[in-house]
């Protein structure tokens, strides 16, 4: 997000859960449109005589609660009047379409829309990918009325002012903004028909649970056994302890120094949160650290400072040590390491081949990772299109061919076990599922290991994205996932690391995005940012660590559509190195649970 001192006051007006705060963007509301008269309502011309085409969806008349007048089509505009129920201009087919509703007039075959942001509501021909003719129906069972909200500009709802129809930000409880759907036979339809645009799924967590339920056990280094140096708690900017979990960690600086833990449960993987020195030119150093289980050498763990160590003080992420103001010290390494029995000792030790000047260990996670998943029936594997795992060569073109073919065949894309490189351009995705063998097994790596969602039904599951971002450049969309998610999109069991943002949701319309059971770590900016009108969307049971901006945010910037109805629930956030754990900047009916 862009920040300036003039926006500082909005920081205090936002709902914030603080963890090392910095300046934050201003809460904004999108510009409103003041509707003018669409058509006179006193006298209505002769009824339409066209024979309607058979249309999908429930055919209704739409009556305003305040005026008792009916919505009808008149010369490319929507108007209000007292028309008989036999007049096709006042009959509308309400059609479910990609998680929302489209409203088609029976006399003209055209749709209710606000595509050109006219001072009236349009009734026009549309294109299938337009968002302006998509509407959400918000029902009130007690009154049998609905609010009709535009999906594209979701702060704008249909309402009546001085007897004419308009769309704007108005009080949804006012009778002028409430409508009754009446069947042609005169029966008021149940408010369950049509359904709301999106309903959040029931919580996945047991009652009385706080934060995410995660499959690993976490061990703080300062609570383990060590012959190294325990860093004492410190909150001073630019110190290792200040960025450590619990403001303390263990530093190892000589041959044979170690930190040791006792495993609570069986495991077969390890994550180590660590610091090693930077290089003089700021490009980072590589090193190893030795892992022992029950006193026996297990393997070397690969460490690097390429993705850590930023300079220039809190506001900058320069890779220039001479700039001073060092911060953002930590990174993580992960590895499948074979069986670690419950009760085993797990030791990290400096051996002769481990050449870093020093090592700071903050914590480790031990996890029992399940076996890799099998390819779903009918999916297309990227290896069948030329992708080769673990060879260090660009697989982008092969993956792109697989995506296009899967879209054409209405099936999914399979990412098998291994590391696949993407160095040329991001992947454009819509109406397709991308599935891996598991976040520990299937990995996309590289500067362009990222997905741009360009429509609806962008569905991702069970793989990792490991990027190559080494500084924050807000002109470069180096995000694991990017763009509006349309409707029907979902991220599940996804691991994103070493990108700028995990998922920047926008620009473009998003309604009903679900992000669940995922991990976002070691980023230069936000973990997940709901932006540009993202609505009715959910982040649940996910873990965020070492983010360089808000871990989870809902942001309605000035001049953009307003976020509404988003929920962040049952998430765990650790040690963001800048900004906040959770934040809501503007919008309506967004909440943190």
KOLDRENVEX-457187 format. One line per 2 residues: number of its first residue (from 1); their letters; for each residue z, y, x of C-alpha. Coordinates in steps of 0.5 Angstrom, whole numbers, plus 500, padded with zeros to 3 digits. Example, Ala and Ser with C-alpha at 12.3 -4.5 7.8 and 13.67 -1.06 7.14 Angstrom:
// residues 2
1> as> 516/491/525 ~ 514/498/527 $
//
This chain:
// residues 593
1> xx> 500/500/500 ~ 499/507/502 $
3> xx> 505/511/503 ~ 507/519/504 $
5> xx> 513/523/504 ~ 511/526/497 $
7> xx> 511/519/494 ~ 518/518/496 $
9> xx> 522/520/490 ~ 518/514/486 $
11> xx> 521/509/491 ~ 528/511/487 $
13> xx> 525/511/480 ~ 522/504/481 $
15> xx> 526/497/480 ~ 528/495/487 $
17> xx> 531/489/491 ~ 532/492/498 $
19> xx> 532/489/504 ~ 530/494/510 $
21> xx> 527/499/506 ~ 521/504/508 $
23> xx> 517/509/504 ~ 514/506/498 $
25> xx> 508/508/493 ~ 509/512/487 $
27> xx> 509/509/480 ~ 502/511/477 $
29> xx> 500/511/470 ~ 492/510/468 $
31> xx> 489/516/465 ~ 488/516/458 $
33> xx> 483/517/453 ~ 484/522/447 $
35> xx> 480/519/442 ~ 476/523/437 $
37> xx> 473/522/430 ~ 468/516/430 $
39> xx> 466/517/423 ~ 468/520/417 $
41> xx> 472/515/413 ~ 472/518/406 $
43> xx> 465/516/404 ~ 462/510/406 $
45> xx> 454/508/406 ~ 451/503/402 $
47> xx> 453/496/404 ~ 449/492/409 $
49> xx> 445/487/406 ~ 443/483/413 $
51> xx> 444/475/413 ~ 449/474/418 $
53> xx> 448/469/423 ~ 453/463/424 $
55> xx> 458/465/429 ~ 464/462/432 $
57> xx> 471/464/431 ~ 475/466/425 $
59> xx> 472/471/420 ~ 477/476/418 $
61> xx> 477/483/416 ~ 482/488/420 $
63> xx> 486/493/416 ~ 490/498/419 $
65> xx> 498/498/417 ~ 499/506/416 $
67> xx> 492/507/412 ~ 490/501/409 $
69> xx> 483/502/411 ~ 479/497/414 $
71> xx> 475/497/421 ~ 467/497/420 $
73> xx> 461/498/424 ~ 457/504/423 $
75> xx> 451/506/428 ~ 454/503/434 $
77> xx> 461/505/433 ~ 467/502/430 $
79> xx> 470/506/424 ~ 475/506/418 $
81> xx> 474/506/411 ~ 475/502/404 $
83> xx> 469/497/404 ~ 469/491/399 $
85> xx> 470/485/402 ~ 463/483/401 $
87> xx> 460/488/406 ~ 458/485/412 $
89> xx> 460/491/416 ~ 467/490/415 $
91> xx> 467/482/417 ~ 469/480/424 $
93> xx> 469/474/428 ~ 475/473/432 $
95> xx> 473/468/438 ~ 477/465/443 $
97> xx> 474/467/450 ~ 477/465/457 $
99> xx> 484/467/455 ~ 483/473/451 $
101> xx> 479/474/444 ~ 472/478/443 $
103> xx> 471/481/436 ~ 464/480/433 $
105> xx> 461/484/427 ~ 457/480/422 $
107> xx> 453/485/420 ~ 450/487/427 $
109> xx> 452/481/431 ~ 455/486/436 $
111> xx> 462/487/439 ~ 468/491/439 $
113> xx> 468/494/446 ~ 470/500/450 $
115> xx> 465/499/456 ~ 463/506/457 $
117> xx> 469/510/455 ~ 467/514/450 $
119> xx> 471/518/445 ~ 470/512/440 $
121> xx> 471/505/440 ~ 464/502/441 $
123> xx> 460/496/437 ~ 455/494/442 $
125> xx> 451/488/445 ~ 455/486/451 $
127> xx> 454/481/458 ~ 458/475/458 $
129> xx> 462/478/464 ~ 464/484/462 $
131> xx> 472/485/461 ~ 471/491/456 $
133> xx> 470/487/450 ~ 476/482/451 $
135> xx> 482/484/447 ~ 489/481/447 $
137> xx> 493/480/440 ~ 500/481/440 $
139> xx> 503/479/434 ~ 510/481/430 $
141> xx> 512/475/426 ~ 516/479/422 $
143> xx> 511/484/419 ~ 505/479/420 $
145> xx> 501/484/424 ~ 498/485/431 $
147> xx> 497/490/436 ~ 490/489/439 $
149> xx> 490/491/446 ~ 484/491/451 $
151> xx> 484/487/457 ~ 480/491/461 $
153> xx> 484/497/460 ~ 491/494/458 $
155> xx> 495/500/457 ~ 490/502/451 $
157> xx> 491/499/444 ~ 487/501/438 $
159> xx> 490/506/433 ~ 489/511/428 $
161> xx> 490/518/428 ~ 488/523/423 $
163> xx> 484/518/419 ~ 480/516/425 $
165> xx> 480/510/430 ~ 481/511/437 $
167> xx> 484/507/443 ~ 490/510/448 $
169> xx> 497/509/450 ~ 501/509/444 $
171> xx> 507/507/441 ~ 505/499/439 $
173> xx> 511/499/434 ~ 508/505/430 $
175> xx> 504/503/424 ~ 498/507/426 $
177> xx> 497/502/432 ~ 498/495/428 $
179> xx> 493/491/424 ~ 493/485/419 $
181> xx> 488/480/419 ~ 485/478/412 $
183> xx> 481/472/411 ~ 475/474/407 $
185> xx> 478/470/401 ~ 484/476/401 $
187> xx> 489/471/405 ~ 493/475/410 $
189> xx> 492/470/416 ~ 498/467/420 $
191> xx> 500/471/426 ~ 499/465/430 $
193> xx> 491/466/429 ~ 489/468/434 $
195> xx> 493/467/439 ~ 496/472/444 $
197> xx> 492/473/450 ~ 496/469/455 $
199> xx> 503/466/454 ~ 508/465/460 $
201> xx> 509/457/461 ~ 517/455/461 $
203> xx> 521/456/467 ~ 520/450/471 $
205> xx> 527/451/474 ~ 534/447/472 $
207> xx> 539/452/468 ~ 543/456/473 $
209> xx> 539/455/479 ~ 538/462/483 $
211> xx> 532/462/488 ~ 527/457/489 $
213> xx> 528/450/489 ~ 525/448/496 $
215> xx> 524/441/499 ~ 527/443/506 $
217> xx> 534/444/509 ~ 535/450/513 $
219> xx> 539/450/519 ~ 541/457/523 $
221> xx> 541/456/530 ~ 548/460/531 $
223> xx> 551/455/527 ~ 549/449/531 $
225> xx> 551/447/538 ~ 548/451/544 $
227> xx> 549/452/551 ~ 545/458/551 $
229> xx> 547/465/548 ~ 549/467/541 $
231> xx> 546/474/539 ~ 552/478/536 $
233> xx> 550/481/529 ~ 546/487/530 $
235> xx> 542/492/525 ~ 539/497/530 $
237> xx> 532/497/529 ~ 528/494/535 $
239> xx> 533/489/537 ~ 532/481/536 $
241> xx> 539/480/532 ~ 537/486/527 $
243> xx> 530/481/525 ~ 534/475/525 $
245> xx> 537/471/519 ~ 544/473/518 $
247> xx> 543/478/524 ~ 544/473/529 $
249> xx> 540/468/533 ~ 541/463/539 $
251> xx> 537/466/546 ~ 535/460/551 $
253> xx> 533/463/558 ~ 534/457/563 $
255> xx> 532/450/565 ~ 536/445/560 $
257> xx> 538/450/555 ~ 538/448/548 $
259> xx> 540/449/541 ~ 542/442/537 $
261> xx> 543/441/530 ~ 545/435/526 $
263> xx> 540/433/520 ~ 543/432/513 $
265> xx> 537/428/510 ~ 531/424/513 $
267> xx> 525/428/515 ~ 519/428/518 $
269> xx> 517/435/520 ~ 520/441/523 $
271> xx> 519/449/522 ~ 522/453/528 $
273> xx> 523/461/527 ~ 522/464/534 $
275> xx> 521/469/539 ~ 518/469/546 $
277> xx> 516/475/550 ~ 509/479/549 $
279> xx> 504/479/555 ~ 503/486/558 $
281> xx> 497/487/555 ~ 500/486/548 $
283> xx> 495/480/547 ~ 501/475/547 $
285> xx> 503/469/551 ~ 503/461/549 $
287> xx> 508/457/551 ~ 512/450/549 $
289> xx> 519/448/547 ~ 521/441/548 $
291> xx> 523/437/541 ~ 528/431/542 $
293> xx> 531/427/537 ~ 537/423/538 $
295> xx> 537/425/545 ~ 530/422/546 $
297> xx> 524/426/547 ~ 519/427/541 $
299> xx> 514/432/543 ~ 512/439/545 $
301> xx> 512/444/540 ~ 507/450/541 $
303> xx> 509/457/541 ~ 505/464/541 $
305> xx> 507/471/541 ~ 500/473/539 $
307> xx> 501/474/532 ~ 508/478/533 $
309> xx> 511/484/537 ~ 508/490/534 $
311> xx> 509/497/537 ~ 509/504/535 $
313> xx> 516/504/531 ~ 517/502/524 $
315> xx> 511/506/521 ~ 506/502/526 $
317> xx> 503/495/528 ~ 500/497/535 $
319> xx> 498/492/540 ~ 500/497/545 $
321> xx> 506/495/549 ~ 506/502/552 $
323> xx> 507/505/545 ~ 514/503/545 $
325> xx> 518/502/539 ~ 517/494/539 $
327> xx> 519/491/533 ~ 516/485/529 $
329> xx> 518/480/534 ~ 519/473/530 $
331> xx> 514/468/529 ~ 514/461/526 $
333> xx> 511/454/529 ~ 510/448/524 $
335> xx> 509/440/526 ~ 509/433/523 $
337> xx> 514/430/528 ~ 515/423/525 $
339> xx> 521/420/522 ~ 528/424/523 $
341> xx> 533/420/520 ~ 539/423/516 $
343> xx> 545/424/521 ~ 540/425/527 $
345> xx> 541/430/532 ~ 535/435/533 $
347> xx> 535/439/539 ~ 530/444/542 $
349> xx> 531/445/550 ~ 527/448/555 $
351> xx> 524/443/560 ~ 520/444/566 $
353> xx> 514/445/563 ~ 516/450/558 $
355> xx> 514/456/561 ~ 517/462/557 $
357> xx> 521/467/560 ~ 526/466/554 $
359> xx> 526/463/547 ~ 530/466/541 $
361> xx> 531/461/536 ~ 533/464/529 $
363> xx> 533/457/525 ~ 529/451/523 $
365> xx> 527/447/517 ~ 527/440/516 $
367> xx> 523/437/511 ~ 521/430/508 $
369> xx> 513/431/507 ~ 510/426/502 $
371> xx> 504/422/504 ~ 497/426/503 $
373> xx> 494/426/497 ~ 487/423/495 $
375> xx> 481/426/493 ~ 480/427/485 $
377> xx> 475/423/482 ~ 468/427/482 $
379> xx> 470/432/487 ~ 465/434/492 $
381> xx> 468/434/499 ~ 466/439/504 $
383> xx> 465/434/510 ~ 459/432/506 $
385> xx> 456/438/507 ~ 457/439/514 $
387> xx> 464/441/515 ~ 468/437/521 $
389> xx> 475/437/522 ~ 479/439/528 $
391> xx> 473/441/533 ~ 474/448/533 $
393> xx> 467/450/530 ~ 465/454/524 $
395> xx> 465/450/518 ~ 464/457/513 $
397> xx> 457/455/511 ~ 458/448/510 $
399> xx> 464/450/505 ~ 460/455/502 $
401> xx> 455/450/500 ~ 460/446/497 $
403> xx> 463/451/493 ~ 456/453/490 $
405> xx> 454/446/489 ~ 461/444/485 $
407> xx> 460/451/481 ~ 453/448/479 $
409> xx> 456/441/477 ~ 462/444/474 $
411> xx> 467/440/479 ~ 472/441/484 $
413> xx> 472/442/492 ~ 476/437/496 $
415> xx> 479/440/503 ~ 480/433/507 $
417> xx> 486/432/512 ~ 484/437/518 $
419> xx> 483/444/521 ~ 477/447/518 $
421> xx> 475/454/521 ~ 472/460/518 $
423> xx> 470/465/522 ~ 464/469/519 $
425> xx> 465/471/512 ~ 470/470/506 $
427> xx> 469/465/500 ~ 467/468/494 $
429> xx> 470/463/488 ~ 470/463/481 $
431> xx> 470/458/475 ~ 472/452/481 $
433> xx> 478/448/483 ~ 479/448/491 $
435> xx> 484/442/492 ~ 487/440/499 $
437> xx> 491/433/501 ~ 497/438/502 $
439> xx> 499/444/505 ~ 501/440/511 $
441> xx> 495/436/512 ~ 489/441/510 $
443> xx> 488/447/513 ~ 483/453/513 $
445> xx> 484/457/520 ~ 480/463/522 $
447> xx> 479/471/521 ~ 475/469/515 $
449> xx> 480/464/512 ~ 480/467/505 $
451> xx> 478/467/498 ~ 475/473/494 $
453> xx> 476/471/487 ~ 470/474/483 $
455> xx> 471/471/476 ~ 475/467/472 $
457> xx> 479/460/473 ~ 480/461/481 $
459> xx> 484/455/482 ~ 487/453/489 $
461> xx> 492/447/490 ~ 495/443/496 $
463> xx> 492/447/503 ~ 494/452/508 $
465> xx> 491/458/510 ~ 492/460/517 $
467> xx> 489/467/519 ~ 488/471/525 $
469> xx> 491/478/523 ~ 494/481/529 $
471> xx> 495/488/526 ~ 495/492/520 $
473> xx> 489/495/518 ~ 489/497/511 $
475> xx> 481/498/511 ~ 480/491/512 $
477> xx> 482/486/506 ~ 485/481/511 $
479> xx> 488/477/505 ~ 489/470/504 $
481> xx> 487/471/497 ~ 484/477/494 $
483> xx> 481/481/488 ~ 482/480/481 $
485> xx> 483/473/478 ~ 480/474/471 $
487> xx> 484/469/467 ~ 485/462/468 $
489> xx> 487/462/475 ~ 492/459/479 $
491> xx> 495/458/486 ~ 500/452/487 $
493> xx> 503/449/493 ~ 499/454/498 $
495> xx> 501/456/504 ~ 499/462/507 $
497> xx> 501/465/514 ~ 498/470/519 $
499> xx> 494/474/514 ~ 495/481/512 $
501> xx> 497/480/505 ~ 498/473/502 $
503> xx> 495/475/495 ~ 493/482/494 $
505> xx> 491/481/486 ~ 486/487/485 $
507> xx> 481/490/484 ~ 479/487/478 $
509> xx> 482/485/471 ~ 487/479/472 $
511> xx> 491/476/466 ~ 495/470/466 $
513> xx> 495/468/474 ~ 500/463/476 $
515> xx> 503/463/483 ~ 508/457/484 $
517> xx> 511/452/489 ~ 508/456/495 $
519> xx> 510/459/501 ~ 508/466/504 $
521> xx> 510/467/511 ~ 509/471/518 $
523> xx> 505/477/514 ~ 503/484/516 $
525> xx> 504/487/509 ~ 506/484/502 $
527> xx> 507/477/500 ~ 504/478/493 $
529> xx> 502/484/490 ~ 500/485/483 $
531> xx> 496/491/483 ~ 490/494/478 $
533> xx> 492/492/472 ~ 495/485/473 $
535> xx> 498/483/467 ~ 502/477/464 $
537> xx> 502/474/470 ~ 507/469/474 $
539> xx> 510/468/481 ~ 515/462/481 $
541> xx> 519/458/485 ~ 515/460/491 $
543> xx> 518/462/498 ~ 517/468/502 $
545> xx> 519/470/510 ~ 518/475/515 $
547> xx> 513/479/511 ~ 511/486/513 $
549> xx> 511/490/506 ~ 514/488/500 $
551> xx> 515/480/499 ~ 513/481/491 $
553> xx> 511/487/488 ~ 508/489/482 $
555> xx> 504/496/483 ~ 501/500/478 $
557> xx> 497/506/482 ~ 495/513/480 $
559> xx> 488/512/476 ~ 488/505/475 $
561> xx> 490/500/469 ~ 497/499/468 $
563> xx> 501/492/470 ~ 504/489/464 $
565> xx> 508/483/462 ~ 509/480/469 $
567> xx> 514/476/471 ~ 517/474/478 $
569> xx> 522/468/477 ~ 526/463/481 $
571> xx> 523/466/488 ~ 527/466/495 $
573> xx> 525/471/500 ~ 528/472/507 $
575> xx> 528/477/512 ~ 522/482/511 $
577> xx> 521/486/517 ~ 519/492/513 $
579> xx> 520/494/506 ~ 523/490/500 $
581> xx> 524/483/497 ~ 522/485/490 $
583> xx> 519/491/487 ~ 516/494/481 $
585> xx> 512/500/481 ~ 511/503/474 $
587> xx> 507/499/469 ~ 511/496/462 $
589> xx> 515/490/461 ~ 515/487/468 $
591> xx> 521/483/470 ~ 525/480/475 $
593> x> 529/474/474 $
//
